[in-house]
Amino acid sequence: MQKLDPRARKVKILATTGPASREPEMLRKLFRAGADAFRVNMSHGDHATHAQTIRAIRALEKEFGRPIAILCDLQGPKLRVGEFRDGQAVIRHSGHFTLDRNPEPGDETRVHLPHPELFGLLAKGQRLLINDGKIRLRVIRADDNEIFCSAEVGGMISNRKGVNVPDAEVPIPALTEKDRRDLAFAMEQGADWIGLSFVQRPEDLAEARKLMGGRGSLCAKIEKPMAVRRLDEIVELADGIMVARGDLGVELEPQEVPPLQKKIVNKARMAGKPVIVATQMLESMIESPAPTRAEVSDVANAVYDGADAVMLSAETAAGEWPEEAVTIMDKIATQVERDDAYLGRVRFLDTPPDRTTADALSHACMTIADTVAISAITVFTGSGSTARRVARERPSVPMLVLTPSLATARRVALLWGAHAVATKDIGSFEEMIAKGKRMALRHGFGKAGSKLIALAGVPFGTPGSTNLLHVVTLTGDELDKRAH
């Protein structure tokens, strides 16, 4: 098995796979460069290709003996216009344009909108954004057959361009037939996380949850203004949150997105749910070997805000410099976390413990690590919930998560500060302390004289029973005593 030192940072890197990165050799390079988890984008490619990518990631996991999270990202319902007589047309600035139910090819005055649910829903003054907001229409009048608009921003429109409806809750389910097939495939392949696109309401999560049948974790992608209005309920029902700034930036004014990003990150952190900041983080690196200064600042800000993970999309999926993009993201995050002011910034958000023993002990881990020289917090967990509670406090030292469940170890790969190890279950307090010490030494989280915090629940194997905190000192010869 290849040896790889623990990451020198607590924030995680999620890299998207694609034509530029799905070959085993490139995946290995990305993992070595700093990718902790991989995103498989179900909007592109077929199941056979995705299955091959997932097999290659699992082989990598075996090669390095480190659990890797796989997030399968569903496409979600995409609204699109129909086709044009010449494949495209030009909508005049300030001119009129109609979207209707007539399936004939369109021209510069009208086009078919193959989504009956939008007719009768839109009202005067509401907006329609086409092709990622490049064309902006405002509704003059709408009935059951046509939506008559004025073009605030015109331009070239072509076949099957996407339509965004920012001002209305669209009565379409978050899962299309394609999404259901993709979700079944992802579960079959043992995906650790499912990214649910275009969540508008809490009910959207319930359907996906039912189809997942208790397997994997559910990440709600926040990319609709409607989801922002019901953020608290969505955060409560999801296992994790993604700030999907691409579509969010289409449906909102650009200046509204940064404060909203901070708000979503804070809400997820308060709830102790992992939060991913995504889209355009190092966009220029799709073509250039170096990022812009503004992009570097953007990644750094997400790290200062205490996001659990930062994500690369096309930079690694289809870009010319996938390995360099991961390397630079790793360098930015590592540099930020070395800043003396980092911990103060990350803890600027006060996360008072809930009135539970588990929360009180997780909070105590942070306080002890701030007071005494501790090399790591070893967390024994079956479900991962204790690890999430500790991560919520953003302690100053890394967290070594020991779990008998490989599925839990993989899911934790997206959690701030967590280094997960899947290991045999423990049966007694003595065994727990001995194993915690050996694992800390073996994985590079301490040496002779180092102090560790051990956090667990007794009796062992009882979910939600975290009730024990113990500080131990390594003698440094624990591995010699028992070859395990």
Kinemage of the C-alpha trace (Angstrom):
@kinemage 1
@onewidth
@group {chain A} dominant
@subgroup {mainchain}
@vectorlist {calphas} color= white
{ca met a 1} P 0.000 0.000 0.000
{ca gln a 2} L 1.294 3.457 -0.909
{ca lys a 3} L 1.999 5.856 1.967
{ca leu a 4} L 0.455 9.313 1.789
{ca asp a 5} L 0.904 11.809 4.623
{ca pro a 6} L -2.228 13.349 6.136
{ca arg a 7} L -3.268 16.596 4.424
{ca ala a 8} L -1.714 19.695 5.965
{ca arg a 9} L -5.089 21.485 5.842
{ca lys a 10} L -8.561 21.003 7.275
{ca val a 11} L -10.726 22.224 4.392
{ca lys a 12} L -11.411 19.529 1.771
{ca ile a 13} L -11.072 19.676 -2.028
{ca leu a 14} L -13.807 18.193 -4.222
{ca ala a 15} L -12.697 17.665 -7.851
{ca thr a 16} L -15.103 16.965 -10.719
{ca thr a 17} L -14.249 14.065 -13.027
{ca gly a 18} L -14.666 14.295 -16.790
{ca pro a 19} L -12.854 13.732 -20.098
{ca ala a 20} L -9.736 15.517 -18.771
{ca ser a 21} L -9.543 13.553 -15.529
{ca arg a 22} L -11.304 10.201 -15.601
{ca glu a 23} L -8.302 8.077 -16.579
{ca pro a 24} L -6.825 6.191 -13.576
{ca glu a 25} L -3.416 7.868 -13.933
{ca met a 26} L -4.906 11.385 -13.893
{ca leu a 27} L -7.202 10.521 -10.963
{ca arg a 28} L -4.119 9.355 -9.067
{ca lys a 29} L -2.350 12.640 -9.867
{ca leu a 30} L -5.352 14.671 -8.661
{ca phe a 31} L -5.588 12.649 -5.450
{ca arg a 32} L -1.872 13.060 -4.748
{ca ala a 33} L -2.141 16.789 -5.529
{ca gly a 34} L -4.838 17.181 -2.873
{ca ala a 35} L -8.293 16.009 -4.029
{ca asp a 36} L -10.114 14.434 -1.057
{ca ala a 37} L -13.328 13.631 -2.901
{ca phe a 38} L -14.530 13.324 -6.491
{ca arg a 39} L -17.728 14.593 -8.097
{ca val a 40} L -19.297 12.582 -10.903
{ca asn a 41} L -21.520 14.925 -12.915
{ca met a 42} L -24.555 12.955 -14.153
{ca ser a 43} L -25.455 15.753 -16.634
{ca his a 44} L -22.712 14.499 -18.951
{ca gly a 45} L -21.504 11.056 -20.020
{ca asp a 46} L -23.179 7.662 -19.812
{ca his a 47} L -23.501 5.092 -17.037
{ca ala a 48} L -20.810 2.798 -18.451
{ca thr a 49} L -18.257 5.640 -18.408
{ca his a 50} L -19.288 6.732 -14.899
{ca ala a 51} L -19.041 3.131 -13.630
{ca gln a 52} L -15.487 2.959 -14.986
{ca thr a 53} L -14.572 6.252 -13.246
{ca ile a 54} L -16.030 5.036 -9.939
{ca arg a 55} L -14.086 1.753 -10.218
{ca ala a 56} L -10.870 3.720 -10.798
{ca ile a 57} L -11.537 5.886 -7.685
{ca arg a 58} L -12.206 2.800 -5.560
{ca ala a 59} L -8.952 1.232 -6.822
{ca leu a 60} L -7.149 4.422 -5.758
{ca glu a 61} L -8.727 4.145 -2.327
{ca lys a 62} L -7.318 0.607 -1.957
{ca glu a 63} L -3.910 1.658 -3.278
{ca phe a 64} L -3.521 4.433 -0.671
{ca gly a 65} L -5.647 2.940 2.101
{ca arg a 66} L -7.579 6.186 2.454
{ca pro a 67} L -11.355 6.503 2.145
{ca ile a 68} L -12.425 8.817 -0.705
{ca ala a 69} L -15.886 10.340 -1.012
{ca ile a 70} L -17.746 10.065 -4.328
{ca leu a 71} L -20.516 12.596 -4.950
{ca cys a 72} L -22.884 11.814 -7.828
{ca asp a 73} L -24.459 15.087 -8.911
{ca leu a 74} L -27.907 14.786 -10.504
{ca gln a 75} L -28.808 17.029 -13.439
{ca gly a 76} L -32.209 18.089 -12.104
{ca pro a 77} L -35.068 19.509 -14.137
{ca lys a 78} L -33.725 21.819 -16.814
{ca leu a 79} L -36.217 24.107 -18.552
{ca arg a 80} L -35.343 24.681 -22.209
{ca val a 81} L -36.812 26.502 -25.221
{ca gly a 82} L -37.653 24.508 -28.372
{ca glu a 83} L -35.977 24.663 -31.788
{ca phe a 84} L -35.531 27.458 -34.363
{ca arg a 85} L -36.145 27.300 -38.099
{ca asp a 86} L -32.505 28.189 -38.808
{ca gly a 87} L -31.128 26.666 -35.618
{ca gln a 88} L -30.906 30.147 -34.133
{ca ala a 89} L -32.402 33.658 -34.232
{ca val a 90} L -31.648 37.160 -32.956
{ca ile a 91} L -34.011 38.753 -30.429
{ca arg a 92} L -33.961 42.540 -30.787
{ca his a 93} L -33.120 44.684 -27.731
{ca ser a 94} L -36.349 46.279 -26.448
{ca gly a 95} L -38.292 44.237 -29.009
{ca his a 96} L -41.102 41.792 -28.261
{ca phe a 97} L -40.743 38.028 -28.051
{ca thr a 98} L -43.305 35.308 -27.392
{ca leu a 99} L -42.908 31.847 -25.863
{ca asp a 100} L -45.874 29.650 -26.829
{ca arg a 101} L -47.234 26.098 -26.981
{ca asn a 102} L -46.992 25.849 -30.777
{ca pro a 103} L -44.389 23.103 -31.516
{ca glu a 104} L -43.401 24.583 -34.911
{ca pro a 105} L -39.799 25.878 -35.201
{ca gly a 106} L -39.293 29.428 -33.938
{ca asp a 107} L -37.925 32.672 -35.431
{ca glu a 108} L -36.928 36.123 -34.148
{ca thr a 109} L -40.467 36.774 -32.816
{ca arg a 110} L -41.427 33.504 -31.087
{ca val a 111} L -40.367 30.015 -29.986
{ca his a 112} L -41.996 26.889 -28.572
{ca leu a 113} L -41.678 26.432 -24.785
{ca pro a 114} L -42.200 22.687 -24.153
{ca his a 115} L -43.100 23.138 -20.463
{ca pro a 116} L -46.889 23.403 -20.050
{ca glu a 117} L -46.482 23.974 -16.307
{ca leu a 118} L -45.062 27.481 -16.956
{ca phe a 119} L -48.169 28.735 -18.765
{ca gly a 120} L -50.687 30.268 -16.432
{ca leu a 121} L -48.004 30.416 -13.734
{ca leu a 122} L -46.132 33.542 -14.790
{ca ala a 123} L -47.491 37.011 -14.104
{ca lys a 124} L -46.866 40.473 -15.543
{ca gly a 125} L -43.500 41.932 -14.523
{ca gln a 126} L -41.801 38.586 -13.837
{ca arg a 127} L -38.528 37.692 -15.568
{ca leu a 128} L -37.431 34.903 -17.886
{ca leu a 129} L -33.684 34.427 -18.275
{ca ile a 130} L -32.374 32.467 -21.279
{ca asn a 131} L -28.918 30.991 -21.885
{ca asp a 132} L -27.569 31.614 -18.356
{ca gly a 133} L -29.098 35.080 -18.214
{ca lys a 134} L -27.494 36.366 -21.419
{ca ile a 135} L -31.019 37.102 -22.705
{ca arg a 136} L -33.441 38.783 -20.277
{ca leu a 137} L -37.151 38.905 -20.980
{ca arg a 138} L -39.859 40.561 -18.878
{ca val a 139} L -43.447 39.308 -19.027
{ca ile a 140} L -45.998 41.787 -20.431
{ca arg a 141} L -48.865 39.305 -20.296
{ca ala a 142} L -49.220 35.556 -19.868
{ca asp a 143} L -52.099 33.155 -20.359
{ca asp a 144} L -52.532 29.395 -20.813
{ca asn a 145} L -51.172 29.459 -24.390
{ca glu a 146} L -48.507 32.126 -24.634
{ca ile a 147} L -46.135 34.313 -22.648
{ca phe a 148} L -45.691 37.687 -24.352
{ca cys a 149} L -42.496 39.482 -23.257
{ca ser a 150} L -40.370 42.541 -23.865
{ca ala a 151} L -36.651 41.897 -24.335
{ca glu a 152} L -34.728 43.926 -21.746
{ca val a 153} L -31.548 42.334 -23.080
{ca gly a 154} L -31.744 40.737 -26.519
{ca gly a 155} L -29.187 38.778 -28.475
{ca met a 156} L -28.551 35.494 -30.233
{ca ile a 157} L -30.764 32.589 -29.167
{ca ser a 158} L -30.334 29.021 -30.441
{ca asn a 159} L -31.978 25.603 -30.127
{ca arg a 160} L -32.769 24.196 -26.677
{ca lys a 161} L -31.148 26.939 -24.631
{ca gly a 162} L -31.871 26.828 -20.889
{ca val a 163} L -34.590 28.979 -19.291
{ca asn a 164} L -34.509 30.274 -15.708
{ca val a 165} L -37.629 31.528 -13.931
{ca pro a 166} L -36.290 33.372 -10.855
{ca asp a 167} L -39.517 35.029 -9.660
{ca ala a 168} L -41.813 32.019 -9.355
{ca glu a 169} L -41.826 28.623 -7.685
{ca val a 170} L -42.061 26.269 -10.638
{ca pro a 171} L -44.332 23.292 -9.903
{ca ile a 172} L -41.948 20.660 -11.208
{ca pro a 173} L -40.417 17.870 -9.108
{ca ala a 174} L -36.701 18.121 -8.323
{ca leu a 175} L -36.226 14.643 -9.827
{ca thr a 176} L -36.821 13.966 -13.522
{ca glu a 177} L -37.089 10.466 -15.006
{ca lys a 178} L -33.399 10.731 -15.972
{ca asp a 179} L -32.542 11.722 -12.382
{ca arg a 180} L -34.388 8.679 -11.027
{ca arg a 181} L -32.415 6.381 -13.324
{ca asp a 182} L -29.173 8.166 -12.428
{ca leu a 183} L -29.960 7.980 -8.707
{ca ala a 184} L -30.660 4.229 -8.913
{ca phe a 185} L -27.356 3.799 -10.782
{ca ala a 186} L -25.451 5.896 -8.193
{ca met a 187} L -26.856 3.812 -5.329
{ca glu a 188} L -25.961 0.607 -7.166
{ca gln a 189} L -22.399 1.928 -7.570
{ca gly a 190} L -22.164 2.755 -3.860
{ca ala a 191} L -22.004 6.560 -4.202
{ca asp a 192} L -21.379 8.226 -0.822
{ca trp a 193} L -23.165 11.489 -1.568
{ca ile a 194} L -25.959 12.494 -3.922
{ca gly a 195} L -26.107 16.115 -5.111
{ca leu a 196} L -29.747 17.154 -5.595
{ca ser a 197} L -30.037 19.993 -8.133
{ca phe a 198} L -32.546 22.863 -8.244
{ca val a 199} L -34.016 22.210 -4.817
{ca gln a 200} L -36.896 24.662 -4.338
{ca arg a 201} L -38.676 23.323 -1.264
{ca pro a 202} L -38.052 20.895 1.627
{ca glu a 203} L -40.401 18.319 0.047
{ca asp a 204} L -37.940 17.942 -2.857
{ca leu a 205} L -35.491 16.239 -0.487
{ca ala a 206} L -38.056 13.746 0.815
{ca glu a 207} L -38.520 12.098 -2.570
{ca ala a 208} L -34.783 11.636 -3.165
{ca arg a 209} L -34.355 10.380 0.383
{ca lys a 210} L -37.035 7.729 -0.175
{ca leu a 211} L -35.375 6.486 -3.379
{ca met a 212} L -31.991 6.316 -1.633
{ca gly a 213} L -33.436 3.823 0.862
{ca gly a 214} L -31.121 4.711 3.728
{ca arg a 215} L -27.937 4.521 1.625
{ca gly a 216} L -25.572 7.436 1.058
{ca ser a 217} L -25.903 11.056 2.201
{ca leu a 218} L -27.981 13.763 0.535
{ca cys a 219} L -26.463 17.119 -0.415
{ca ala a 220} L -28.959 19.865 -1.282
{ca lys a 221} L -27.656 22.265 -3.926
{ca ile a 222} L -28.801 25.800 -3.243
{ca glu a 223} L -29.155 27.463 -6.649
{ca lys a 224} L -32.705 28.897 -6.657
{ca pro a 225} L -33.945 32.033 -4.864
{ca met a 226} L -36.926 29.906 -3.770
{ca ala a 227} L -34.569 27.602 -1.847
{ca val a 228} L -32.991 30.594 -0.102
{ca arg a 229} L -36.406 31.582 1.274
{ca arg a 230} L -36.787 28.150 2.885
{ca leu a 231} L -33.147 27.643 3.757
{ca asp a 232} L -33.650 26.673 7.419
{ca glu a 233} L -36.005 23.794 6.569
{ca ile a 234} L -33.790 22.577 3.710
{ca val a 235} L -30.642 22.639 5.882
{ca glu a 236} L -32.481 20.696 8.567
{ca leu a 237} L -33.528 17.938 6.147
{ca ala a 238} L -30.286 17.624 4.141
{ca asp a 239} L -27.070 15.841 5.203
{ca gly a 240} L -24.953 18.503 3.514
{ca ile a 241} L -25.315 21.728 1.503
{ca met a 242} L -23.712 22.985 -1.689
{ca val a 243} L -23.584 26.702 -2.522
{ca ala a 244} L -24.053 26.313 -6.294
{ca arg a 245} L -23.099 29.826 -7.311
{ca gly a 246} L -23.531 29.283 -11.058
{ca asp a 247} L -27.318 29.199 -11.282
{ca leu a 248} L -27.661 31.297 -8.135
{ca gly a 249} L -25.710 34.014 -9.965
{ca val a 250} L -28.024 33.739 -12.973
{ca glu a 251} L -31.257 34.122 -11.024
{ca leu a 252} L -29.997 36.774 -8.579
{ca glu a 253} L -28.070 39.965 -9.191
{ca pro a 254} L -24.306 39.206 -9.081
{ca gln a 255} L -23.753 41.436 -6.029
{ca glu a 256} L -26.335 39.467 -4.043
{ca val a 257} L -24.388 36.198 -4.252
{ca pro a 258} L -21.354 36.863 -1.924
{ca pro a 259} L -23.392 37.798 1.201
{ca leu a 260} L -25.739 34.924 0.432
{ca gln a 261} L -22.800 32.508 0.181
{ca lys a 262} L -21.707 33.556 3.687
{ca lys a 263} L -25.260 33.182 5.009
{ca ile a 264} L -25.644 29.645 3.573
{ca val a 265} L -22.206 28.570 4.870
{ca asn a 266} L -23.082 29.880 8.347
{ca lys a 267} L -26.508 28.176 8.406
{ca ala a 268} L -24.970 24.820 7.455
{ca arg a 269} L -22.169 25.229 10.000
{ca met a 270} L -24.628 26.089 12.781
{ca ala a 271} L -26.468 22.866 11.977
{ca gly a 272} L -23.210 20.873 11.917
{ca lys a 273} L -23.742 19.847 8.275
{ca pro a 274} L -20.851 19.868 5.768
{ca val a 275} L -21.038 22.770 3.301
{ca ile a 276} L -19.361 22.944 -0.120
{ca val a 277} L -18.650 26.197 -2.004
{ca ala a 278} L -18.815 25.508 -5.746
{ca thr a 279} L -18.642 26.963 -9.264
{ca gln a 280} L -16.069 29.126 -11.038
{ca met a 281} L -13.571 29.024 -8.176
{ca leu a 282} L -10.550 28.822 -10.508
{ca glu a 283} L -12.476 29.253 -13.778
{ca ser a 284} L -9.611 30.799 -15.752
{ca met a 285} L -7.560 27.628 -15.131
{ca ile a 286} L -9.733 25.792 -17.648
{ca glu a 287} L -7.383 27.352 -20.203
{ca ser a 288} L -4.572 28.956 -18.215
{ca pro a 289} L -1.955 27.246 -16.012
{ca ala a 290} L -2.282 30.023 -13.395
{ca pro a 291} L -5.392 31.527 -11.745
{ca thr a 292} L -6.262 35.216 -11.530
{ca arg a 293} L -5.623 37.070 -8.244
{ca ala a 294} L -9.381 37.495 -7.844
{ca glu a 295} L -9.920 33.718 -8.070
{ca val a 296} L -7.236 33.098 -5.463
{ca ser a 297} L -9.027 35.565 -3.162
{ca asp a 298} L -12.347 33.836 -3.836
{ca val a 299} L -11.012 30.426 -2.769
{ca ala a 300} L -9.258 31.999 0.241
{ca asn a 301} L -12.495 33.700 1.348
{ca ala a 302} L -14.413 30.415 1.280
{ca val a 303} L -11.667 28.872 3.453
{ca tyr a 304} L -11.741 31.843 5.872
{ca asp a 305} L -15.543 31.458 6.086
{ca gly a 306} L -15.026 27.923 7.361
{ca ala a 307} L -16.526 26.008 4.420
{ca asp a 308} L -15.968 22.254 4.739
{ca ala a 309} L -15.004 21.866 1.089
{ca val a 310} L -14.186 23.910 -2.009
{ca met a 311} L -15.036 22.490 -5.406
{ca leu a 312} L -13.500 22.435 -8.880
{ca ser a 313} L -15.908 21.901 -11.805
{ca ala a 314} L -14.796 22.267 -15.431
{ca glu a 315} L -11.266 23.110 -14.190
{ca thr a 316} L -10.668 19.394 -13.523
{ca ala a 317} L -13.447 17.847 -15.646
{ca ala a 318} L -12.578 19.368 -19.010
{ca gly a 319} L -9.781 21.885 -18.453
{ca glu a 320} L -6.265 21.791 -19.796
{ca trp a 321} L -4.609 21.988 -16.349
{ca pro a 322} L -6.516 19.649 -13.977
{ca glu a 323} L -3.559 18.678 -11.776
{ca glu a 324} L -2.330 22.287 -11.534
{ca ala a 325} L -5.840 23.462 -10.509
{ca val a 326} L -5.924 21.006 -7.575
{ca thr a 327} L -2.324 21.842 -6.611
{ca ile a 328} L -3.044 25.578 -6.508
{ca met a 329} L -6.280 25.108 -4.558
{ca asp a 330} L -4.337 22.987 -2.047
{ca lys a 331} L -1.653 25.696 -1.745
{ca ile a 332} L -4.218 28.487 -1.233
{ca ala a 333} L -6.069 26.546 1.480
{ca thr a 334} L -2.861 25.532 3.261
{ca gln a 335} L -1.566 29.121 3.246
{ca val a 336} L -4.848 30.532 4.604
{ca glu a 337} L -4.946 27.971 7.415
{ca arg a 338} L -1.404 28.936 8.420
{ca asp a 339} L -2.511 32.547 8.917
{ca asp a 340} L -2.485 33.476 12.622
{ca ala a 341} L -5.851 35.162 12.168
{ca tyr a 342} L -7.450 32.094 10.517
{ca leu a 343} L -8.849 30.379 13.604
{ca gly a 344} L -10.320 33.642 14.878
{ca arg a 345} L -12.001 34.242 11.512
{ca val a 346} L -13.369 30.707 11.309
{ca arg a 347} L -14.684 30.882 14.865
{ca phe a 348} L -16.184 34.312 14.355
{ca leu a 349} L -19.382 32.336 13.875
{ca asp a 350} L -20.443 31.325 17.374
{ca thr a 351} L -21.715 27.728 17.448
{ca pro a 352} L -22.964 27.306 21.024
{ca pro a 353} L -23.360 23.629 21.955
{ca asp a 354} L -26.864 22.169 22.125
{ca arg a 355} L -27.897 21.003 25.579
{ca thr a 356} L -26.672 17.443 25.047
{ca thr a 357} L -23.757 15.516 26.543
{ca ala a 358} L -22.363 14.864 23.053
{ca asp a 359} L -22.341 18.576 22.192
{ca ala a 360} L -20.867 19.588 25.531
{ca leu a 361} L -18.025 17.074 25.109
{ca ser a 362} L -17.390 18.144 21.489
{ca his a 363} L -17.145 21.746 22.691
{ca ala a 364} L -14.772 20.615 25.457
{ca cys a 365} L -12.493 18.998 22.824
{ca met a 366} L -12.012 22.426 21.229
{ca thr a 367} L -11.337 24.100 24.597
{ca ile a 368} L -8.831 21.441 25.696
{ca ala a 369} L -7.007 21.623 22.333
{ca asp a 370} L -6.772 25.422 22.768
{ca thr a 371} L -5.416 25.071 26.325
{ca val a 372} L -3.100 22.053 26.208
{ca ala a 373} L -0.712 20.974 23.419
{ca ile a 374} L -2.832 18.292 21.729
{ca ser a 375} L -1.736 16.599 18.475
{ca ala a 376} L -5.166 15.217 17.434
{ca ile a 377} L -8.702 14.429 18.537
{ca thr a 378} L -9.489 10.745 17.988
{ca val a 379} L -13.204 10.251 17.477
{ca phe a 380} L -14.744 6.767 17.622
{ca thr a 381} L -18.010 6.800 15.689
{ca gly a 382} L -20.363 4.432 13.907
{ca ser a 383} L -22.571 6.898 12.043
{ca gly a 384} L -20.227 9.905 11.847
{ca ser a 385} L -22.489 12.174 13.914
{ca thr a 386} L -19.874 12.616 16.693
{ca ala a 387} L -17.306 13.635 14.069
{ca arg a 388} L -19.752 16.235 12.697
{ca arg a 389} L -20.312 17.676 16.164
{ca val a 390} L -16.567 18.028 16.772
{ca ala a 391} L -15.977 19.538 13.296
{ca arg a 392} L -18.748 22.080 13.961
{ca glu a 393} L -16.560 23.585 16.709
{ca arg a 394} L -13.656 24.053 14.225
{ca pro a 395} L -10.976 22.807 16.676
{ca ser a 396} L -7.361 23.911 16.244
{ca val a 397} L -6.073 20.345 15.742
{ca pro a 398} L -6.953 17.624 13.203
{ca met a 399} L -9.551 14.975 13.912
{ca leu a 400} L -8.722 11.286 13.453
{ca val a 401} L -12.069 9.580 12.837
{ca leu a 402} L -12.024 5.841 13.595
{ca thr a 403} L -15.075 3.905 12.440
{ca pro a 404} L -15.942 0.273 11.746
{ca ser a 405} L -18.052 1.453 8.790
{ca leu a 406} L -16.306 2.054 5.459
{ca ala a 407} L -19.427 3.938 4.265
{ca thr a 408} L -19.087 6.362 7.214
{ca ala a 409} L -15.341 6.762 6.616
{ca arg a 410} L -16.018 7.691 2.984
{ca arg a 411} L -18.780 10.182 3.796
{ca val a 412} L -16.526 11.875 6.368
{ca ala a 413} L -13.983 12.617 3.610
{ca leu a 414} L -15.982 15.826 2.941
{ca leu a 415} L -15.961 16.946 6.590
{ca trp a 416} L -13.719 19.794 7.777
{ca gly a 417} L -10.591 18.646 9.589
{ca ala a 418} L -11.473 14.932 9.474
{ca his a 419} L -9.033 12.169 8.537
{ca ala a 420} L -11.071 8.969 8.489
{ca val a 421} L -9.820 5.423 8.989
{ca ala a 422} L -12.040 2.358 8.608
{ca thr a 423} L -10.915 -0.062 11.294
{ca lys a 424} L -12.242 -3.069 13.221
{ca asp a 425} L -14.774 -2.349 15.946
{ca ile a 426} L -13.708 -2.004 19.574
{ca gly a 427} L -15.202 -3.820 22.532
{ca ser a 428} L -13.755 -2.184 25.636
{ca phe a 429} L -12.406 1.095 27.003
{ca glu a 430} L -8.831 -0.290 27.194
{ca glu a 431} L -9.042 -1.526 23.604
{ca met a 432} L -10.288 1.893 22.471
{ca ile a 433} L -7.402 3.770 24.090
{ca ala a 434} L -4.826 1.290 22.747
{ca lys a 435} L -6.269 1.424 19.228
{ca gly a 436} L -6.526 5.235 19.266
{ca lys a 437} L -2.840 5.494 20.196
{ca arg a 438} L -1.726 3.000 17.526
{ca met a 439} L -3.782 4.669 14.796
{ca ala a 440} L -2.467 8.137 15.727
{ca leu a 441} L 1.125 6.883 15.443
{ca arg a 442} L 0.520 4.906 12.276
{ca his a 443} L -1.213 7.780 10.470
{ca gly a 444} L 1.197 10.509 11.529
{ca phe a 445} L -0.910 12.267 14.186
{ca gly a 446} L 1.593 12.215 17.016
{ca lys a 447} L 4.870 10.859 18.386
{ca ala a 448} L 6.340 9.945 21.788
{ca gly a 449} L 5.087 12.472 24.357
{ca ser a 450} L 2.194 13.755 22.206
{ca lys a 451} L -1.180 14.121 23.891
{ca leu a 452} L -4.398 12.920 22.247
{ca ile a 453} L -8.039 13.463 23.086
{ca ala a 454} L -10.201 10.341 22.773
{ca leu a 455} L -13.943 10.908 22.321
{ca ala a 456} L -16.419 8.017 22.272
{ca gly a 457} L -19.680 6.608 23.556
{ca val a 458} L -19.993 3.775 26.074
{ca pro a 459} L -21.475 1.205 25.678
{ca phe a 460} L -19.742 0.868 22.286
{ca gly a 461} L -21.875 0.411 19.204
{ca thr a 462} L -24.786 2.463 20.556
{ca pro a 463} L -25.510 5.353 18.145
{ca gly a 464} L -25.740 8.789 19.732
{ca ser a 465} L -24.248 7.760 23.081
{ca thr a 466} L -21.164 10.042 23.106
{ca asn a 467} L -20.425 10.340 26.818
{ca leu a 468} L -16.692 9.878 27.294
{ca leu a 469} L -13.704 12.190 26.844
{ca his a 470} L -10.216 11.034 27.784
{ca val a 471} L -6.796 12.665 27.351
{ca val a 472} L -3.919 10.229 26.780
{ca thr a 473} L -0.162 10.565 26.213
{ca leu a 474} L 1.697 8.537 23.578
{ca thr a 475} L 4.814 6.663 24.712
{ca gly a 476} L 5.817 6.165 21.076
{ca asp a 477} L 6.260 2.392 21.242
{ca glu a 478} L 2.582 1.419 20.956
{ca leu a 479} L 3.044 -0.027 17.476
{ca asp a 480} L 5.938 -2.251 18.642
{ca lys a 481} L 3.799 -3.666 21.446
{ca arg a 482} L 1.281 -4.969 18.982
{ca ala a 483} L 1.749 -5.528 15.280
{ca his a 484} L -1.828 -4.929 14.153
